[in-house]
């Protein structure tokens, strides 16, 4: 126990501090404040993207605060955090719960949702003229086309299905997918093909003036009216360009944590968070913490804005 006294104009103040009352403060030659670690010491034994589907919902002192959420909805952006994602049965899918995270109701021209497939579940087909992109964040599924050819998709695998392409996704146990869909903006003499791949098989691309690592999951050729990027940042790395452009984005933070600027707002973000960015909203990201940040990013491409659908 330590005691200190102070005197001022005839008044005195006695402060008594006991070691047992110093929660989170350690004395060892220096004084410093300590907060509970958010780094999972057992992270190496967890599946890839474990935190994206098992996020820390809030700081411990806010977990029991009624009505608390980090989610934000603005005219030109939205942050949808896991504690406010609402799941319900997906239309045309069996034994599958979905959470629609980005839709035209926001002002977007695409749809982004999470699909939680249960044992013996099966996907439905998207509407007519709508293309689909699947990315597996948990578990495994089997993708089958109309010719009966099947492919197993595991965590970090993806598939692009062109518009009006007959297919089904089945799950024997359980899995979580992130799905992007949009009405295809067709071009004469350009026709996209089915694509199946894995993130780790995609080449790293040059990023002049930047230090993050970039992989593009779809071809950059004209038949494809959007792309999906995987972007990696080591702790302390950040975007050099403060982007303002006509493209829309849908983003899922797969790993890590950081700060995202959207317009004049600065948001702490972490694995499991979803972001919508409208055209021309200022945007910027910096990675924090002690582990890599990785996010999955939708971006419309290869179409003249005057002809945009």
Secondary structure, DSSP 8 states (H G I E B T S, - for coil): -EEEEEEETTEEEEEEE-GGG-TTEEESSSEEE-----S-TTGGGS-TTHHHHS---S-GGGTT-TT----EE-SSEEEE-GGG---EE-TT-EEEEEEEEE-GGGT-SSEEEEEEEEEEEE-----TTEEEEEEEEEEEEEEEETTS-EEEEETTEEEEE-TT--EEEEESS-EEEEEEEEE---BTTB----EEEEGGGS--B--TT--SEEEESS--STT-SEEEEEEEE-TT-B-SS-B--S--EEEEEEE-EEEEEETTEEEEEETT-EEEE-TT--EEEEEESSS-EEEEEEEE-SS-GGG--
